[in-house]
Amino acid sequence: MTLTERIRNDFTTITLALIPVALVLNIVVGQLVAFLKLPVYLDSLGTMLVAILAGPFAGAITGVLSNLVWSSLPPPIGNPPVAFFAGTALGIGLLTGLFAQWGWFKRALTRAQSIGLVLGVGTILGMLQLFLAIQAMSSLDFSPLAFVGVALAIILTAVATFLAWQGSFPPLVVVGGVVLGIVSAIISAPVAAAVFGGVTGSGTDLLVALFQSSGLQVVQANLAQGLISDPFDKFVSYIIVWAILRGMSHRLVGQFPRSKNLTES
């Protein structure tokens, strides 16, 4: 099957019906989180659902459309800054669809493999935070608060390791969430710094201010914030999405073009 045929097969009637629902889910939950100034986003749940059930291209289109529609709505629902992060939304849809295509939302691993993968990803996350903290040490404004990111990376890794050890769901869901968070942070940080000066009006601005006060430059502060908020956000989002999918009937899941992403049959 060619790529064009694969994409055409993914955009079935039920996929086209799911995309508007996904847009509403992204906007409603994302706006609620933004209103509450929480240090996460949770604005990609619908994108992730489409990507898993209908493939990476459907997920990517849903992510971009979601940001564009959300940014164009009138106040108080509209959120103009999210339009600049359409590229991040596209990446979330593509990567989630690829993770699902590779079986990450259904593949069972041994306990040792699960813990090893989570520790590996957590180590990468912690090393990135440590690098940023060391960079801050060269500043006259350096504060030990620069190492907050390292501490939070350790905590997140510990939680993920416990969940992997418990084996209550596919361990690659945890790994995928953290990997997606790292990629999202790298894509978003330059945009947030260049377009908004690091201040986007979300709850994560508090973390940006914290890292800037510890001696990091604006791009570094946004990256440090992203490497904390994004992995945690995508980690939590993947668990929520996995729980939603687990609650759907097998008959309903089977109607979607990428149902095999969740079942062997």
Secondary structure, 3 states (H helix, E strand, C coil): CCHHHHHHHHCCHHHHHHHHHHHHHHHHHHHHHHHHCCCCCCCCHHHHHHHHHHCHHHHHHHHHHHHHHHHHCCCCCCCHHHHHHHHHHHHHHHHHHHHHHCCCCCCCCCHHHHHHHHHHHHHHHHHHHHHHHHHHCCCCCCCHHHHHHHHHHHHHHHHHHHHHHHCCCCHHHHHHHHHHHHHHHHHHHHHHHHHHCCCCCCCCHHHHHHHHHCCCCHHHHHHHHHHHHHHHHHHHHHHHHHHHHHHCCHHHHCCCCCHHHCCCC
